[in-house]
Amino acid sequence: MPHVTPPATQLIEALRGAVGDAHVLVEDDMRAPFEIDWTRRWSGRAAAVVQPGTTEAVAAVLRACGDHDVAVVPQGGNTGLVGAGVPRGGPADGSERREQVVLSMTRLVGLDDVDAASMQVSAGAGVTLGALQVHARAAGLDAGVDFGARDSATLGALVACDAGGIRALRHGTVRARVAGLEAVLADGQVVRRMSGLLKDNAGYDLPALLTGSEGTLGVITRVRWRLVPRHDARALALIPLPGLADAAPLLRAVRPRLASLDACEFLTDDGLGLVLEHLGVPAPVEPRAPAYVLLEAAATADPLPDLADALEAAGIEDAVIADDSASRERLWRLRESHTEAISAAGVPHKLDVGVPLDALAPFCDAVRDAMPAGARTIVFGHLGDGNVHVNVLGPDPADGSVDETVLRLVAEHGGTISAEHGVGVAKARFLHLTRSDAEIAAMGAIKAALDPRGILNPGAVISERTAAG
Ligand SMILES: Cc1cc2nc3c(=O)[nH]c(=O)nc-3n(C[C@H](O)[C@H](O)[C@H](O)COP(=O)(O)OP(=O)(O)OC[C@H]3O[C@@H](n4cnc5c(N)ncnc54)[C@H](O)[C@@H]3O)c2cc1C
């Protein structure tokens, strides 16, 4: 009888041919860290984890997966918070059951010299944000994006998610940093616009289309990154407030007076208390207050006098000021440790949303009121962007009604169900709450045109039924 190779073995052989034996992980313990997300809410089984080292190898992997009708889940540093960087668990999260391969992009770490004239640099998709920051600063510039997961999060994923972070107020989200991209489409074709030309409106803007597509339209292999001036002189203020409703008027009073405003974050005492407990550190201010705003100014010369003037003009009398790097780091740690401290306390319902600035406090109140008895609701985020991170501890993480309640409140307050983390698989079924039928149909048509077999990150962003038209 002729020997027939089973389909799974054929796939693994094709993947080994594409990236080399050493870079195809098939054993359970080797795959395991790639199969569960940072929050521990999302997991699934992959036939293999592949780790290509070149754009050509990425293209070969996509062709092999297309030939075998296998889904591809692109993954960077696996710090994503909406479940779209790990294999799907099954139909319950909107995906069909078929073999999946994790395409780990962390070996694409080439980083070119900085071009000071254009203030741009070309980088592999697997370069971490932290590595880009170090590289840019050595050239007297900066990345223009920053957030807590900087040492794991990768540039390809930052672009794929149109990430935001604490500097979006000044420099925009990652979309504003993209001067060009190289990416592999579902059929293995490579599209490349890496010249970095400021003015280039020849045809549709494919880099703009891929930005924020969360691995559903193409796999980003290289990024032409637009850098920003480096501002080493910094001053930070933590301002206690009687309530969250006082935060928006504060920003409104300060912003026009403070050209060097670099970040404006908000937290509440519930969140701060959890962080203090988690880190085992004392409170930065006594007496504690219901809410706080963290304002950072950054410039080439000391911005402290301007910050102090702006606070005085806003009628702020009490603020903790940090103008040396150690005390600034201490205050930033209290803000940046929220995600970690919440995860250490349990598996939360975690929703990244955006609302107009004036709706932020009423929205947070409405969320707290709508949560089941005994739930611990912690909100914090990027005030300047109207970006709220809602975390609810207590209710069963599998109870979808909590997420739905929060997202319906977002829609009622004129907001968006995703501000910076992405829609992922976590929120795909809620996209209609803040996107019209016509918009979703257009997204489905784009998906069907670029990925007709639906192999790229199925179930993320738009449901597979929509994607199939
Ligand atoms: C402590 C903490 C703080 C955070 N703070 C912020 C914050 O302030 N702002 C913010 O925006 N995010 C924040 N995040 C979320 C997360 O870090 C970002 O979404 C980041 O962009 C994910 O990078 P990653 O390399 O870990 O991507 P992954 O988790 O590996 O993947 C994320 C998504 O991108 C896709 N993807 C990955 N690589 C590629 C590629 N090369 N091509 C196409 N698609 C790809 C994946 O399929 C997935 O859909 C935070 C996360 C943590 C854990």
The ligand as an SDF file (V2000), in Angstrom:
LIG
                    3D

 53 58  0  0  0  0  0  0  0  0999 V2000
    1.2410   46.3530   31.2800 C   0  0  0  0  0  0  0  0  0  0  0  0
    0.6580   46.6890   29.9320 C   0  0  0  0  0  0  0  0  0  0  0  0
    0.4460   48.0130   29.6010 C   0  0  0  0  0  0  0  0  0  0  0  0
   -0.0850   48.3450   28.3500 C   0  0  0  0  0  0  0  0  0  0  0  0
   -0.2760   49.6590   28.0550 N   0  0  0  0  0  0  0  0  0  0  0  0
   -0.7390   49.9930   26.8250 C   0  0  0  0  0  0  0  0  0  0  0  0
   -0.9440   51.3750   26.4920 C   0  0  0  0  0  0  0  0  0  0  0  0
   -0.7790   52.2820   27.3020 O   0  0  0  0  0  0  0  0  0  0  0  0
   -1.3560   51.6490   25.2330 N   0  0  0  0  0  0  0  0  0  0  0  0
   -1.5930   50.6760   24.2930 C   0  0  0  0  0  0  0  0  0  0  0  0
   -1.9620   50.9960   23.1670 O   0  0  0  0  0  0  0  0  0  0  0  0
   -1.4350   49.3640   24.5990 N   0  0  0  0  0  0  0  0  0  0  0  0
   -1.0190   49.0040   25.8260 C   0  0  0  0  0  0  0  0  0  0  0  0
   -0.8750   47.6780   26.1460 N   0  0  0  0  0  0  0  0  0  0  0  0
   -1.2870   46.6470   25.1630 C   0  0  0  0  0  0  0  0  0  0  0  0
   -0.1660   46.0790   24.2810 C   0  0  0  0  0  0  0  0  0  0  0  0
    1.0890   46.2150   24.8630 O   0  0  0  0  0  0  0  0  0  0  0  0
   -0.1750   46.7140   22.8970 C   0  0  0  0  0  0  0  0  0  0  0  0
   -1.3990   46.3650   22.2310 O   0  0  0  0  0  0  0  0  0  0  0  0
    0.9860   46.3100   21.9890 C   0  0  0  0  0  0  0  0  0  0  0  0
    0.8650   46.9790   20.7550 O   0  0  0  0  0  0  0  0  0  0  0  0
    1.0290   44.8090   21.7320 C   0  0  0  0  0  0  0  0  0  0  0  0
    2.3180   44.4700   21.2960 O   0  0  0  0  0  0  0  0  0  0  0  0
    2.7830   42.9380   21.2490 P   0  0  0  0  0  0  0  0  0  0  0  0
    4.0580   42.8550   20.4560 O   0  0  0  0  0  0  0  0  0  0  0  0
    2.8350   42.3640   22.6010 O   0  0  0  0  0  0  0  0  0  0  0  0
    1.6010   42.3050   20.3910 O   0  0  0  0  0  0  0  0  0  0  0  0
    0.8150   40.9240   20.5220 P   0  0  0  0  0  0  0  0  0  0  0  0
    0.0780   40.8370   21.7880 O   0  0  0  0  0  0  0  0  0  0  0  0
    1.7300   39.7980   20.2350 O   0  0  0  0  0  0  0  0  0  0  0  0
   -0.2190   41.0970   19.3120 O   0  0  0  0  0  0  0  0  0  0  0  0
   -1.1970   42.1010   19.3680 C   0  0  0  0  0  0  0  0  0  0  0  0
   -2.0020   42.1080   18.0570 C   0  0  0  0  0  0  0  0  0  0  0  0
   -1.1800   42.4700   16.9520 O   0  0  0  0  0  0  0  0  0  0  0  0
   -1.1520   41.4330   15.9650 C   0  0  0  0  0  0  0  0  0  0  0  0
    0.2220   41.3900   15.4590 N   0  0  0  0  0  0  0  0  0  0  0  0
    1.3520   41.1820   16.1790 C   0  0  0  0  0  0  0  0  0  0  0  0
    2.4310   41.3270   15.3950 N   0  0  0  0  0  0  0  0  0  0  0  0
    1.9670   41.6080   14.1480 C   0  0  0  0  0  0  0  0  0  0  0  0
    2.5900   41.8670   12.8960 C   0  0  0  0  0  0  0  0  0  0  0  0
    3.9240   41.8950   12.7700 N   0  0  0  0  0  0  0  0  0  0  0  0
    1.8070   42.0890   11.8090 N   0  0  0  0  0  0  0  0  0  0  0  0
    0.4470   42.0880   11.9250 C   0  0  0  0  0  0  0  0  0  0  0  0
   -0.1970   41.8570   13.0890 N   0  0  0  0  0  0  0  0  0  0  0  0
    0.5610   41.6380   14.1790 C   0  0  0  0  0  0  0  0  0  0  0  0
   -1.5910   40.1840   16.7010 C   0  0  0  0  0  0  0  0  0  0  0  0
   -2.1670   39.2230   15.8370 O   0  0  0  0  0  0  0  0  0  0  0  0
   -2.5920   40.7590   17.6750 C   0  0  0  0  0  0  0  0  0  0  0  0
   -3.8080   40.9660   17.0220 O   0  0  0  0  0  0  0  0  0  0  0  0
   -0.3870   47.3140   27.4120 C   0  0  0  0  0  0  0  0  0  0  0  0
   -0.1720   45.9760   27.7600 C   0  0  0  0  0  0  0  0  0  0  0  0
    0.3290   45.6640   29.0100 C   0  0  0  0  0  0  0  0  0  0  0  0
    0.5400   44.2130   29.3290 C   0  0  0  0  0  0  0  0  0  0  0  0
  1  2  1  0
  2  3  1  0
  2 52  2  0
  3  4  2  0
  4  5  1  0
  4 50  1  0
  5  6  2  0
  6  7  1  0
  6 13  1  0
  7  8  2  0
  7  9  1  0
  9 10  1  0
 10 11  2  0
 10 12  1  0
 12 13  2  0
 13 14  1  0
 14 15  1  0
 14 50  1  0
 15 16  1  0
 16 17  1  0
 16 18  1  0
 18 19  1  0
 18 20  1  0
 20 21  1  0
 20 22  1  0
 22 23  1  0
 23 24  1  0
 24 25  2  0
 24 26  1  0
 24 27  1  0
 27 28  1  0
 28 29  2  0
 28 30  1  0
 28 31  1  0
 31 32  1  0
 32 33  1  0
 33 34  1  0
 33 48  1  0
 34 35  1  0
 35 36  1  0
 35 46  1  0
 36 37  1  0
 36 45  1  0
 37 38  2  0
 38 39  1  0
 39 40  1  0
 39 45  2  0
 40 41  1  0
 40 42  2  0
 42 43  1  0
 43 44  2  0
 44 45  1  0
 46 47  1  0
 46 48  1  0
 48 49  1  0
 50 51  2  0
 51 52  1  0
 52 53  1  0
M  END
$$$$
